[in-house]
Amino acid sequence: GTTSTERKMPGGAPQGTVLGVITFIIQMIGARAFPFIDLSNVITSPGVKQVNTACKFIDDLTTASAIKLKTSLYQEENLERPRMYHRRTGNCLHENQNLVRDQINFIIDFSERNQMKINKDKTNLMLFNRCRKYDFQPIVMIDEKQVDVVEETKILGVIISSNLKWERNVAYITKKFHSKLWTLRRMKQLGATIEELILVYKIQLRGHTDYACPVWNGSLTQKDVMKLEKLQRIALKLILGNHFTSYRQVPKTINLDTLENRRRKLCLKFATKTSKSSKFAPWFQKSIPLTRNVKQFKKFREPYARTATYEKSPLPYLIHLLN
């Protein structure tokens, strides 16, 4: 037989019927009919705004709310002990400020009207709050069962932590990568050439190391970067065997970029396309030239970052790459 040449695929589709995905989206599109907020002004402007929004991808629905802690909390007396971690300060959220609960109630009513059921075991609640003084325990109920408050969860294959750090996501990527190494070992035992092994590495393994990288690449620590880079070194050492000498020289000889440079290029490509999109263009606000020095001029206005965590978050990081 013959084999085709290597080509880049623009996308993919899940297994099953082609129209099955479309019909499911049509059925579920009303699930995000809860008042939708354009996040462009919220993300690019300083200060916390009280907003409520929802994002949906196929059958995964994520709701999010931002509240003003000083005006939305009150002190509750005679709390039972031992207190849970988030209730250690004695603060509670006012009933009329529980925006996530209102969204959940709307989704429950929508599901019942359309003869669907919410998977309570996969429904979690996460609190992003770096303030110790105004900490609180969010309470949301589904069918008389309180939704678990977790410190980390998986959304569309990415591990999100409440502290907005990515060690757990890097560990998850490492675990998935190592589980796929057996493919290279087996093919090498069967006599596959180096070119064939590298092709399999690109198709089945390398994609795990840069999946959704525009979300987390800017917030990686140097330790996380080295852990991810080590994965490609292990794979190349397995592929090349005795021909492997130094990782710094190997990627150049076989036309492979380092994972760090590859992720940076992918993020820049993503930022360029996103800035030209009519939907996300408001997130990338163009700067007004205040100087004639072309080298110092920045094409897009960088958002005001009060904390280092926000400065390393996706939007400021992508705008920094574009500038």
N, C-alpha and C positions, 0 to 999 in steps of 0.2 A: 504494500500500500504506500500511499504518499501522505505527507503531512503539509499543512499550510504554513505560511510564514507567520512570524509573531506580529500581532497587531494589538493596539490598545482598544479596549471596549469602552464605549461612552457610558455604559450603565448596565444594570441587570434587573431581573424580575424574579420574584419568589416562585417556588414550585406551585403547581396547581393551574387553574384556568386563568387566562389573561383577563377576562371580564370579571372574574371573581373579586379581584382587588378593587375594581372600579365600583361595582355594585355595593361592596362593603363600605367604601368611602362615602357613597351617596347616602347610605343608611345612617352612618355615624356623623355626618357633617353637622347635624343639629346639636350634637353634644357640646359644641363650643359656642352655642348661641348665647351663652351668658355674656353680658356686656363686655365687649372686647376693647382693650386699651392699646393704642399704638405706643409701643415702648420707646420710640425714638427720642421723644422729649424727656422721658424718665431716665434713660440711660445716659444721655449726653449732657444733662443739666446737673449742677451741684445741688446737694440737699436731698432729703428723703421725702418722697411724695407718697400719699396714701393711695395705692392703686390696687387693682384686682384684674387679673387676666388669666387666660388659659391657652395652652399650646397643645396641638394634637398631631400625631403621626400615625396613620393607619388606626390601630386599635389601642395605642398608648396615648393616654390623656394626662397632661400635667397641668395642674392649676397652681398659681402663685399669687401671693398677696404681700404688699409692703405696707407697714403700719408705722405710725409715730408712737414710739414706746411711752414717752412722757405723758401723753394725753390719752392713751388707750388702755393703760393699766391702772389698777387700784390695789391697795393693800387689803388682804383678807385675814381676818383674825381667827384664832382658834383652829388653825390647820392641823390635821391629824399628823402624827409622827409614827414612823420615820417618814420624812418628806423625800419625794423624788428629787433628782438632781436639779431639774429646771424649776422646782418649786421651793428651792432653799431660801430664796429672797422673800417669799410670801406674796409675790405679785400675782395677780390674776388678770385675765383679759376680759374687758367688758363684753357683754353679750352682743351688743349692737356693733362691735368692732371685729367680731369673728368672721372675717370675709371668706376664709377658706371653707368654713362650715356652710355658708350660704351657697357657695359653688357646689359643694358636695350634695347638698339637698336638691339643687337644681338637676344635677346629673342623675341622682336616684330617681327623681320624677320622670326624667327623660327616658331612662332605662325601662321603667315600668310601663310607660306609655307605648314603647316600641318592643315590648316583650323580650327585653334583654336583662341580663343580671350582672352586677358588678362583682368582680373577683375580690372578695374581702381579704383573702390571704396575701394578695399581691398589692394591696393598697397600703401605702405607708405615708407618714407625715414627717417632714424634716424641718427643723428650725434653724435658720441662718441668723445668728445673733451673737455678736462679739462683745456685747455690753454685759458685764457681770452684775451691775447694780439693778438693771431693769430686765432681768431674765424672768421667764414665765413658762408654764407648761401648757401648750395648746391642747385643747380638747375638741375632738370631732368624733361623732358617733355615726355608725352605719348599722342599721337593724339592731339597735340596742347594744352594739359592740363597739368599744372605743378603739379608734384607729391607733396603731402602735406608732410611737415617736421613735425614729431611728436616727443614728448618727451617720449612716452611709446607706446608699441604695444604688441600684443599677438602672440607668435610664438609657434605653437604646444602645446597650452594649458598653456604656461608659459608667464607671464607678464614681459617684458624686459623694463627697464627704461634707459634713456640716461645717467643718473648719476651712473648707475651700482649699484644701491641700490635695495633692495627687499621688501620695505614696501608695495608697491602696489601689488606685487605677494602674499604676506602674507594676505593682505586684500581680494584678490580674492579667495584664498583658504578658508578663514574664511567664506566668503559668500556662497560658494558652499557647505561647510560642514553643515552650518546651514540650508540650503535648503533641506538637506537629513535627518535631525533629525525627520521629521514627520514620517518616516518609523519606527523608534524605538518606537515613541509614539503610533502609531497605532497598532503595533504588541503587545506592552505591554497591551493595552486595550483589545486586542483579547485573552489574556491569554498566551502569549509566555513565555517560561521559561527563566531564566537568561542565560543558556548555548546557547539557540537559539538566544537571543538578542545579545550576544557577537559575535556569528558567523556572524550575519547580520552586526554588526558594523565593523568587520574585512573585510568583503567582499565589502560593499557598502560605508562606510564612511572613514575608516582609510587610504585607498589608496589615497585620496585627499591630505592628509597632508604630504606625502612623494613622490608625483609624481615629477619625474625629480630632485630629491633632490641632486644628485651629482653636478648639475649646480649651485645651490644657497645655499646649506647648509653651506659651509665654510664662506660665506659673511653675514650670519645672525647676527644681533645685539642681545644682551641679551633680549631686549624688544620684538623682533620678536620671539625668542625662547619661551618666556613665553606666548605670544599670541597663538602660535600653541599648546603648552602644555595644555592650558586652554580648547581647543576643546575636548581633550580626557577626561578631568575632567568632563566637562558638560555631555558628553555621558555616562560615567560610573555612574554619579550621577542619570541620568535618568534611567539607566538600573537597578541599585541596589536599588534605592529608599531609604527606611529607613535603609537599611543595609550599606549604604555609610557612612563612618566615616571620613577617612583621605585619600587624594589622594596618599600620599607617601606609604601607606600600601596596598591600594586596588590593584594596578597592580601586586604585588607579590602574593596575595592570589588567583587571577584568571589567573595567568600565562600570564600577559600582561607586556611588557616592556614599559618604558617611550618613548614618541615620539622622544625625543632627542637622546636617546641611539639607538633606532631603525634606525633613519636616519644615524647615524654614522656607524652602522653595514652594512647598505645597501650601503653606499658610499665605505666602505672598500671592500666589496664584488665586487662592480663594478670596483674599481681600480685594484683589483687583476686579474680579468678577462681581463680588458683592457690592462694591462701591458704584458699579455701573448699573446695578439693578434698580428699577423704579420702586420696588418694594422696600429696599433697604438703603436707598440713597440718603434719606434723612439721617441715618446713623453716621454718615460720613459727611460732615459739614465742611465746606471748603473755606480756606483761610483767606483773609483780606491782606494783600501785600502791604506791609508797612515800611519796607526798606527796598532799596534798589539792588541789594546784594542777593543775587540769584542763589548762591550756595546756602545762605541762611534761610531762604524762604521755604516754608513747609506748605505742601499742597492742601493738607487737611488739618483742621483745628483739632488738637489733641484735647480730650476731655479732662476736666479738672479732677485730679486724683488726690484725695485727702489722706488715703492710706496706701501702703505698699501693696496690699492685697488687690485693691482695685486697679492700681497702676499696672499690675501684671495680668489682669483679667483679659479676656479675648478682645474686646473692642479697642481699648488703648493699645494693646499689643499689635493688632492688625493695622491700626492707623500709624503706629510707629514704623512698621515695615513699609508702608506706602510712602511715608515721608523720607 
